């Protein structure tokens, strides 16, 4: 049975080459770009002729589009800043050769922050479904932190893939602004409104959960910084939710 690796990207020239190199062994690589202008497309053409450029459909929508374009029996979904290790590649081949394989598999994700593997704070093993039989998996509609749902049985792979996220604090802060906006919009659309308790209690609760309860302190200074950033992102999310509610109330008021 064959494997298709699907990748969605936009302006990932610094990351996409290493990502593609890590899955060069796959039977098929499908890349769905959403309008790169930095050389990403040229790099991709060196690895696959299954390259598509489409208007952005959101994280879930674009990843599902990539899944739909796969033609092999099995599909592995990958992001541009992720890498399949040789050990994981060998384990995937074992699944493909197993007549009794499950319909999907979760894979441990080895997350790096500022170049350091983060082992605690809830960042490892950070299992996520990535390997599925074609037609058995789909990403659920969410603005951020999209996850794949499997229509069938789910197993677990042992070996992790590498995720080189947030190579700098500036990169985190830029993404934090974007993700907190998307998360606030998702909460608003679900009927959620910000409360004072959200602003006062959720940020410190996020810090304490990551740094103390999930032993983020064991990752040293990086663990401290990461817990603080997550607390700040939580505050930003609910502050933006409050801002939207305040703006809507102003527009609906007689003096608005």
C-alpha positions in Angstrom: 0.0 0.0 0.0 1.2 3.5 -0.8 1.5 6.6 1.3 0.7 10.2 0.4 2.1 13.0 2.5 -0.1 16.2 2.4 1.4 19.6 3.3 -0.3 23.0 3.4 1.9 26.1 3.3 2.3 29.8 2.5 5.6 31.7 2.5 7.6 28.8 4.1 10.8 29.0 2.1 12.9 28.7 5.2 11.1 25.5 6.4 9.6 23.7 3.5 12.8 22.2 2.1 13.7 20.3 5.2 10.1 19.2 5.6 9.9 17.8 2.1 13.3 16.2 2.4 12.1 14.3 5.4 9.3 12.7 3.4 11.1 12.3 0.1 10.6 8.5 0.5 6.8 8.7 0.3 5.0 7.4 -2.7 3.2 10.8 -3.3 3.6 14.3 -1.9 0.7 16.7 -2.3 1.4 20.4 -1.4 -1.5 22.9 -1.2 -0.2 26.4 -1.1 -2.3 29.5 -0.5 -0.3 32.2 -2.4 3.4 32.1 -1.5 5.7 34.8 -2.9 9.0 34.0 -1.2 10.3 31.1 -3.2 8.3 28.3 -1.5 6.7 27.2 -4.8 10.1 26.8 -6.5 11.4 24.6 -3.7 8.3 22.4 -3.7 8.6 21.8 -7.5 11.9 20.1 -6.8 10.1 17.4 -4.7 6.7 17.0 -6.3 4.5 17.8 -9.3 1.4 17.6 -7.2 1.6 21.3 -6.2 -1.6 23.4 -6.0 -2.2 27.1 -5.3 -5.7 27.9 -4.0 -7.3 30.8 -2.1 -6.9 30.3 1.7 -9.8 28.2 3.1 -8.8 28.3 6.8 -6.6 25.8 8.5 -9.2 23.0 8.5 -10.5 23.7 5.1 -7.2 23.8 3.4 -5.9 20.7 5.1 -9.1 18.8 4.1 -8.6 20.0 0.5 -5.1 18.4 0.6 -6.6 15.2 1.9 -9.1 15.1 -0.9 -6.3 15.3 -3.5 -4.4 12.3 -2.1 -4.6 9.2 -4.3 -2.7 6.6 -2.2 -4.3 4.2 0.3 -2.7 6.0 3.3 -2.3 9.7 4.1 0.0 11.5 6.5 -0.7 15.2 7.1 2.3 17.4 7.8 3.0 21.1 8.4 5.9 23.0 6.9 7.7 23.3 10.2 7.4 19.6 10.9 9.7 16.7 10.0 9.2 12.9 9.9 12.2 11.2 11.5 13.7 8.0 10.1 12.4 6.0 13.1 8.8 7.2 12.4 9.2 6.6 8.7 10.1 3.0 9.4 7.2 2.6 11.8 4.8 4.0 9.1 6.0 1.5 6.6 5.2 -1.3 9.2 1.6 0.0 9.4 1.3 0.1 5.6 2.4 -3.5 5.4 0.1 -4.7 8.2 -3.1 -6.3 6.9 -4.8 -5.7 10.3 -3.9 -2.0 10.6 -6.3 0.5 12.2 -8.0 3.2 10.3 -6.0 6.0 11.8 -3.0 6.6 14.2 -2.0 9.2 16.7 1.6 10.2 16.6 3.6 11.9 19.4 4.8 15.4 18.5 8.2 16.5 19.7 7.8 20.3 20.0 10.8 22.6 20.0 10.7 26.2 21.4 13.7 28.5 20.7 15.6 25.5 19.6 15.0 23.5 22.8 12.8 20.3 23.0 10.1 21.1 25.5 9.4 17.9 27.5 6.9 19.3 30.0 4.1 21.9 30.4 1.7 19.7 28.4 4.0 19.9 25.3 4.9 16.2 25.2 3.9 13.7 24.0 1.2 16.0 22.6 -0.4 13.2 20.6 -2.2 14.1 17.4 -3.9 12.1 14.6 -1.8 12.4 11.5 -1.8 8.9 9.7 -5.1 7.8 8.3 -6.5 5.6 5.6 -7.7 7.8 2.7 -11.3 8.7 3.2 -11.3 7.9 6.9 -10.0 11.1 8.3 -11.0 14.8 8.1 -10.1 18.0 10.0 -12.9 19.4 12.1 -14.0 23.0 11.4 -12.1 25.2 13.8 -10.5 28.6 13.4 -7.3 27.4 15.2 -5.8 24.2 16.7 -7.6 22.1 14.1 -7.7 18.3 14.8 -8.3 15.3 12.6 -11.2 13.0 13.4 -11.1 9.4 12.3 -14.1 7.5 11.1 -13.1 4.1 12.5 -10.5 2.5 14.8 -7.5 4.5 16.1 -4.1 3.1 17.1 -0.9 4.7 18.4 2.5 5.0 16.9 5.5 5.0 19.2 8.0 7.3 17.4 7.4 11.1 17.3 7.8 13.6 14.6 9.7 16.8 15.1 7.9 20.2 15.3 10.2 23.2 15.1 7.7 25.8 16.2 8.5 29.4 17.4 12.2 29.8 16.5 12.1 33.3 18.0 10.1 35.3 20.5 9.1 37.6 17.7 7.7 34.7 15.7 5.6 33.6 18.7 4.3 37.1 19.3 3.3 37.5 15.7 1.4 34.2 15.7 -0.1 35.0 19.1 -1.7 38.1 17.7 -3.2 36.1 14.8 -4.3 33.1 16.8 -5.8 35.0 19.7 -7.9 37.0 17.2 -9.1 33.7 15.5 -9.8 32.1 18.9 -11.8 35.1 20.1 -13.8 35.1 16.9 -14.6 31.4 17.3 -15.8 32.0 20.9 -17.9 34.9 19.8 -19.5 32.9 17.0 -20.3 30.2 19.6 -22.2 32.6 21.7 -19.5 33.1 24.3 -19.0 36.5 25.9 -16.0 37.7 28.0 -16.5 38.0 31.8 -14.3 39.8 34.3 -13.4 36.4 35.7 -12.0 35.4 32.3 -9.7 38.3 32.3 -8.6 38.0 36.0 -8.5 34.3 36.5 -7.8 32.5 33.2 -4.3 34.0 32.5 -2.8 33.1 35.9 -4.6 29.7 35.8 -3.0 29.0 32.4 0.5 29.9 33.8 0.1 27.8 36.9 -1.2 24.8 35.0 1.7 24.8 32.5 4.5 25.8 34.9 3.5 24.0 38.1 0.9 21.3 37.5 2.4 20.1 34.2 6.0 20.7 35.4 7.0 23.3 32.9 9.6 24.5 35.4 11.6 21.3 34.5 12.3 22.9 31.1 14.2 25.7 32.8 14.1 29.3 31.5 12.4 28.2 28.3 9.6 26.6 30.3 9.1 29.8 32.3 9.0 32.0 29.3 6.6 29.6 27.5 4.2 29.5 30.4 4.2 33.3 30.6 3.5 33.6 26.9 0.6 31.2 27.0 -0.8 33.2 29.9 -0.4 36.4 27.8 -2.1 34.7 24.8 -5.0 33.7 27.1 -5.4 37.3 28.2 -5.2 38.5 24.6 -7.9 36.1 23.5 -10.4 37.1 26.2 -9.5 40.8 25.9 -10.3 40.7 22.2 -13.5 38.9 23.0 -14.4 41.6 25.5 -13.4 44.3 22.9 -15.7 42.8 20.4 -18.6 42.7 22.9 -17.9 46.3 23.9 -17.8 47.4 20.2 -21.1 45.6 19.5 -22.8 47.1 22.5 -21.7 50.6 21.5 -23.0 50.1 18.0 -26.4 49.0 19.3 -26.8 51.8 21.8 -29.0 54.8 21.0 -26.0 57.0 20.9 -23.9 54.6 18.9 
